[in-house]
Amino acid sequence: MPQKNMPADWQPPVDAWQTAFSSDLQEVMFGYFGCQHEGPTVPDSFERQFLDAIDGPHAPSFVTRARYRDASGYDNELFIAYWPSWLSYQRWWTHGGYGGWFDDDARLGEPFGLWREVYRVPTDRLETLFSSRNPTGVATLGEALGEPVREHNYWGGMRDRVPASQHDNFEGPGAAPMAPGRTGPSRAHRVIVDLPKNICLIRSGQNWGDCDPDELACYRDEVVPHLTAGMAFLRDNPEETGCISCRFMDELALDGSPSHQSFGLAAFLSMEQLEAWARSHPTHLRIFNSFLAMVQRRPVPPRLKLWHEVLVTDQRGSACEYVNCHPLTGFLPFPDVTQSPARQG
């Protein structure tokens, strides 16, 4: 039986908050819907189709937008959406308009690629943590942030906050990913992959919108370079880290304007591999120590807001699909990890 990692009589040095979910909310849908293109101009049809689809009776409960450039030099624009059940997502995909447009084989001949990565996650296989009472992402589907939690600021706190960890070790597939390389074509093709059970995905965000000029300068000069380097290391070293996808993104307003926020989105073969990188790898320790040094030098608490959400897939897993994308997109480079199931919604 798994044991909690929290030290006896632990009192965290700073406050943090975790989302609680109603007992009526048994699962949550996380959806990432992207458009891959060359050049700075976002394809109008993608933007219009998605924005038109997020209203109506089957609309997602929360939507945000982001942008990043991948290692192959392609710009990716994406929307991130959350639903309170698989059924609500399925109805949106079937009747909301975007799913029909995405499924149309005319997309195979577009000058851009499309992708979706959708996760069906029981609420006992996810956790959140916030440095302030400002929920975002999946936390907007939960209850209001209450009292600070004790389960944080020690190694292993993330696992302790996932309810199912009290009876499940979340053992991953057990093998490090092979070096990236697909055996089949992806351009002008529709490729569907399914992830194995216990893939661990983390979205870890930074919001500097309330920082004063001195704190912002310190954050940008001393923390961001290490953060950027750490995300690039995860992206480029899957065999060493067990991380099969990492994207460092700028979060945007829905109209595409800047929002003073960023986040890293990374998928590991197991929670254990995420924990190992966070606990001991130099690239993460540089991030951690640079932030700690920034906080210790300032006479007032930081106004920088930090947060994350973590999910662990179960046997129902995921629906990941890539349309006319380059072969290093998302999970495409890892045929030895992923499977190609029959097409699904």
C-alpha positions as CSV (number, residue, x, y, z in Angstrom):
1,M,0.0,0.0,0.0
2,P,1.5,3.4,-1.0
3,Q,2.5,5.6,1.9
4,K,2.3,9.4,2.2
5,N,5.6,11.3,1.7
6,M,4.8,14.2,4.0
7,P,7.2,14.4,6.9
8,A,5.8,14.1,10.4
9,D,4.5,17.3,12.0
10,W,5.1,19.1,8.6
11,Q,4.3,22.8,8.5
12,P,4.9,24.3,5.0
13,P,6.8,27.6,5.0
14,V,4.4,29.3,2.6
15,D,0.7,29.0,1.9
16,A,-0.7,27.1,-1.1
17,W,-4.1,26.0,-2.2
18,Q,-5.5,22.8,-3.8
19,T,-8.8,22.4,-5.7
20,A,-11.5,20.2,-4.2
21,F,-14.0,18.6,-6.5
22,S,-17.6,17.9,-5.7
23,S,-18.5,14.2,-5.2
24,D,-20.9,14.7,-8.2
25,L,-18.0,15.4,-10.5
26,Q,-16.5,12.0,-11.2
27,E,-14.3,12.8,-14.2
28,V,-13.0,15.8,-16.2
29,M,-12.1,16.2,-19.9
30,F,-8.9,18.1,-20.8
31,G,-8.7,19.1,-24.5
32,Y,-5.9,20.6,-26.4
33,F,-6.8,21.7,-30.0
34,G,-3.9,23.0,-32.1
35,C,-3.1,24.4,-35.5
36,Q,0.5,24.0,-36.8
37,H,1.6,26.5,-39.4
38,E,4.7,28.2,-40.9
39,G,4.9,32.0,-40.4
40,P,3.3,34.3,-38.0
41,T,-0.2,34.4,-39.4
42,V,-2.7,32.2,-37.7
43,P,-5.0,30.4,-40.3
44,D,-8.3,32.3,-40.1
45,S,-10.4,29.2,-40.6
46,F,-9.0,27.4,-37.5
47,E,-9.5,30.4,-35.3
48,R,-13.0,31.1,-36.6
49,Q,-14.1,27.5,-36.4
50,F,-13.0,27.0,-32.8
51,L,-14.2,30.4,-31.5
52,D,-17.6,29.8,-33.2
53,A,-17.9,26.4,-31.5
54,I,-17.3,27.5,-27.8
55,D,-20.8,28.8,-27.3
56,G,-24.0,26.9,-27.0
57,P,-25.5,24.1,-24.8
58,H,-22.4,21.8,-25.1
59,A,-19.8,24.5,-24.7
60,P,-16.7,23.8,-22.6
61,S,-16.8,25.0,-19.0
62,F,-13.5,26.9,-19.4
63,V,-11.3,27.9,-22.4
64,T,-8.0,29.6,-22.8
65,R,-5.6,30.1,-25.6
66,A,-1.8,29.7,-26.1
67,R,1.0,29.8,-28.7
68,Y,4.4,28.3,-29.0
69,R,7.1,27.5,-31.6
70,D,8.1,23.8,-31.8
71,A,11.6,22.4,-32.2
72,S,11.0,22.0,-36.0
73,G,10.4,25.8,-36.3
74,Y,6.6,25.6,-36.8
75,D,4.3,27.9,-34.9
76,N,1.4,26.3,-33.1
77,E,-1.7,28.1,-32.0
78,L,-4.0,26.2,-29.7
79,F,-7.1,26.4,-27.5
80,I,-7.3,24.5,-24.2
81,A,-10.8,23.5,-23.0
82,Y,-12.3,21.6,-20.1
83,W,-15.6,19.7,-19.8
84,P,-17.2,18.1,-16.7
85,S,-17.6,14.7,-18.4
86,W,-16.8,12.6,-21.4
87,L,-20.4,12.8,-22.5
88,S,-20.5,16.6,-22.5
89,Y,-17.3,16.7,-24.6
90,Q,-18.6,14.1,-27.0
91,R,-21.8,16.1,-27.5
92,W,-19.7,19.2,-28.2
93,W,-17.4,17.3,-30.6
94,T,-20.4,15.8,-32.5
95,H,-22.7,18.9,-32.5
96,G,-20.6,21.9,-31.9
97,G,-19.3,22.4,-35.4
98,Y,-15.6,22.2,-34.8
99,G,-15.5,18.3,-34.7
100,G,-17.2,18.1,-38.1
101,W,-14.7,20.6,-39.6
102,F,-11.7,18.8,-38.1
103,D,-13.0,15.4,-39.4
104,D,-13.5,16.6,-42.9
105,D,-10.9,15.0,-45.2
106,A,-10.5,18.4,-46.9
107,R,-8.2,19.3,-44.0
108,L,-5.6,16.8,-45.4
109,G,-4.9,19.3,-48.2
110,E,-4.7,22.4,-46.1
111,P,-1.4,24.5,-45.9
112,F,-1.4,23.9,-42.2
113,G,-1.7,20.9,-39.8
114,L,-4.3,20.3,-37.1
115,W,-4.0,18.2,-33.9
116,R,-6.0,17.4,-30.8
117,E,-4.9,15.7,-27.6
118,V,-7.9,14.9,-25.3
119,Y,-7.7,13.3,-21.9
120,R,-10.5,11.7,-19.9
121,V,-9.5,11.7,-16.3
122,P,-11.2,10.6,-13.1
123,T,-11.0,13.4,-10.5
124,D,-9.2,11.1,-8.1
125,R,-6.3,10.9,-10.6
126,L,-5.6,14.6,-10.8
127,E,-4.4,17.4,-8.5
128,T,-3.8,21.2,-8.6
129,L,-1.7,23.6,-6.6
130,F,-1.8,27.4,-6.5
131,S,0.4,30.0,-4.8
132,S,-2.7,32.3,-4.6
133,R,-6.4,32.1,-4.5
134,N,-6.7,32.6,-8.3
135,P,-7.9,29.3,-9.9
136,T,-7.6,28.7,-13.6
137,G,-7.7,25.6,-15.8
138,V,-9.3,22.5,-14.4
139,A,-9.6,24.2,-11.0
140,T,-12.5,26.4,-12.4
141,L,-14.6,23.2,-12.5
142,G,-14.0,22.6,-8.8
143,E,-15.1,24.3,-5.6
144,A,-13.8,27.6,-4.4
145,L,-10.3,27.4,-3.0
146,G,-10.6,27.0,0.8
147,E,-7.9,26.8,3.5
148,P,-4.3,26.3,2.6
149,V,-3.1,22.7,2.3
150,R,-0.2,21.0,4.2
151,E,0.7,18.6,1.4
152,H,3.2,20.8,-0.5
153,N,6.7,22.2,-0.5
154,Y,8.4,18.8,0.1
155,W,9.5,16.2,-2.4
156,G,6.6,13.8,-3.0
157,G,3.9,16.4,-2.2
158,M,2.5,16.2,-5.7
159,R,1.8,12.5,-5.4
160,D,0.3,12.9,-2.0
161,R,-2.2,15.4,-3.4
162,V,-3.6,12.8,-6.0
163,P,-6.3,10.9,-4.1
164,A,-5.8,7.6,-6.0
165,S,-2.2,7.6,-5.0
166,Q,-3.2,6.1,-1.7
167,H,-4.0,2.8,-3.4
168,D,-2.1,3.1,-6.7
169,N,1.6,3.6,-7.5
170,F,0.8,4.7,-11.1
171,E,3.4,2.4,-12.6
172,G,4.2,3.5,-16.1
173,P,4.9,1.3,-19.2
174,G,8.4,0.6,-17.8
175,A,10.5,1.4,-20.8
176,A,12.2,4.6,-21.8
177,P,11.0,6.0,-25.1
178,M,13.0,5.2,-28.2
179,A,14.7,8.0,-30.0
180,P,12.1,9.9,-32.0
181,G,11.3,8.5,-35.4
182,R,8.0,7.4,-37.0
183,T,7.8,4.5,-39.4
184,G,4.8,5.9,-41.4
185,P,3.9,9.1,-43.1
186,S,2.1,12.0,-41.4
187,R,1.9,14.7,-44.0
188,A,-1.5,14.6,-45.8
189,H,-2.4,11.8,-43.4
190,R,-4.7,11.5,-40.4
191,V,-2.7,9.7,-37.7
192,I,-4.4,8.6,-34.4
193,V,-2.4,7.4,-31.4
194,D,-3.4,6.2,-28.0
195,L,-1.3,6.6,-24.9
196,P,-0.7,3.8,-22.4
197,K,-2.1,3.9,-18.9
198,N,-0.4,6.1,-16.2
199,I,1.0,8.7,-18.5
200,C,1.6,11.7,-16.2
201,L,0.9,15.2,-17.7
202,I,1.6,18.4,-16.0
203,R,0.7,22.0,-17.0
204,S,2.7,24.4,-14.8
205,G,1.9,28.1,-15.1
206,Q,3.4,31.5,-14.3
207,N,1.4,34.7,-14.1
208,W,3.5,38.0,-13.7
209,G,0.6,40.4,-14.4
210,D,0.7,41.8,-10.8
211,C,4.5,42.0,-10.4
212,D,6.0,45.4,-9.6
213,P,8.8,46.4,-12.0
214,D,11.7,45.2,-9.8
215,E,10.1,41.8,-9.3
216,L,9.3,41.5,-13.0
217,A,12.9,42.4,-13.9
218,C,14.3,39.9,-11.5
219,Y,11.9,37.1,-12.7
220,R,12.7,37.8,-16.4
221,D,16.5,38.1,-15.9
222,E,17.2,35.4,-13.3
223,V,14.4,32.8,-13.5
224,V,13.0,32.7,-17.0
225,P,16.4,31.7,-18.6
226,H,16.5,28.6,-16.4
227,L,12.9,27.9,-17.0
228,T,13.3,28.1,-20.8
229,A,16.4,26.0,-20.7
230,G,14.7,23.3,-18.5
231,M,11.7,23.1,-20.8
232,A,14.0,22.8,-23.9
233,F,16.0,20.0,-22.1
234,L,12.8,18.0,-21.4
235,R,11.7,18.5,-25.0
236,D,15.0,17.4,-26.5
237,N,16.0,14.5,-24.2
238,P,13.2,11.9,-24.0
239,E,15.4,9.0,-23.4
240,E,17.1,10.5,-20.4
241,T,14.0,12.0,-18.8
242,G,11.0,9.8,-19.9
243,C,9.3,13.0,-21.1
244,I,7.7,12.3,-24.5
245,S,6.3,15.8,-25.1
246,C,7.2,19.2,-23.7
247,R,6.0,22.6,-24.9
248,F,6.7,25.9,-23.3
249,M,3.9,28.3,-24.3
250,D,2.7,31.9,-24.0
251,E,-0.8,32.0,-22.7
252,L,-3.1,34.4,-24.6
253,A,-6.5,36.0,-24.3
254,L,-9.1,34.4,-26.5
255,D,-8.7,37.2,-29.0
256,G,-5.0,36.3,-29.4
257,S,-3.6,39.3,-27.4
258,P,-0.9,38.8,-24.7
259,S,-1.9,37.9,-21.2
260,H,1.3,38.2,-19.1
261,Q,1.2,34.4,-18.5
262,S,3.1,31.3,-19.7
263,F,3.1,27.6,-18.9
264,G,5.0,24.5,-19.6
265,L,3.0,21.4,-20.7
266,A,4.9,18.1,-20.4
267,A,3.9,14.5,-20.6
268,F,6.0,11.8,-18.8
269,L,5.8,8.0,-19.1
270,S,5.1,7.9,-15.4
271,M,4.7,10.1,-12.4
272,E,8.0,8.6,-11.0
273,Q,9.9,10.1,-14.0
274,L,8.4,13.5,-13.5
275,E,9.3,13.3,-9.8
276,A,12.8,12.2,-10.5
277,W,13.4,15.2,-12.9
278,A,11.9,17.6,-10.3
279,R,13.8,16.2,-7.4
280,S,17.3,15.8,-8.7
281,H,17.9,16.9,-12.3
282,P,20.2,20.0,-12.6
283,T,17.8,21.7,-15.1
284,H,14.9,21.7,-12.6
285,L,17.1,22.5,-9.6
286,R,18.3,25.6,-11.4
287,I,14.7,26.7,-11.9
288,F,13.8,26.0,-8.3
289,N,16.9,27.6,-6.8
290,S,16.7,30.8,-9.0
291,F,13.1,31.3,-7.9
292,L,14.0,30.7,-4.2
293,A,16.8,33.2,-4.4
294,M,14.5,35.8,-6.0
295,V,12.0,35.4,-3.1
296,Q,14.7,35.5,-0.4
297,R,16.2,38.7,-1.6
298,R,12.9,40.6,-1.6
299,P,11.5,42.2,1.6
300,V,7.9,41.5,0.6
301,P,6.1,38.3,-0.6
302,P,6.3,37.7,-4.3
303,R,3.4,38.8,-6.5
304,L,4.3,36.3,-9.1
305,K,1.5,33.7,-9.2
306,L,2.5,30.1,-9.8
307,W,0.2,27.1,-10.3
308,H,0.0,23.7,-11.8
309,E,-2.4,20.9,-12.7
310,V,-1.3,17.2,-12.9
311,L,-3.3,14.3,-14.4
312,V,-2.5,10.6,-14.6
313,T,-4.3,8.7,-17.4
314,D,-6.3,5.6,-16.7
315,Q,-7.3,2.7,-19.0
316,R,-9.7,5.0,-20.8
317,G,-6.7,7.1,-21.6
318,S,-6.8,9.6,-24.4
319,A,-7.8,10.5,-27.9
320,C,-4.9,12.0,-29.8
321,E,-5.1,12.8,-33.5
322,Y,-2.8,14.6,-35.9
323,V,-4.0,15.8,-39.3
324,N,-1.4,16.8,-42.0
325,C,1.2,17.4,-39.3
326,H,4.9,17.1,-39.5
327,P,6.3,13.8,-38.1
328,L,7.7,15.3,-34.9
329,T,4.4,16.7,-33.7
330,G,3.2,15.8,-30.2
331,F,3.3,12.1,-29.6
332,L,3.9,11.1,-33.2
333,P,7.7,10.5,-32.8
334,F,7.2,7.6,-30.4
335,P,5.6,4.6,-32.2
336,D,7.1,2.3,-29.6
337,V,5.2,4.0,-26.8
338,T,1.9,4.9,-28.5
339,Q,-0.6,2.7,-30.3
340,S,-2.8,3.3,-33.3
341,P,-6.4,2.4,-32.3
342,A,-9.4,2.4,-34.5
343,R,-10.7,5.9,-35.1
344,Q,-12.7,7.3,-32.1
345,G,-14.5,10.5,-31.2
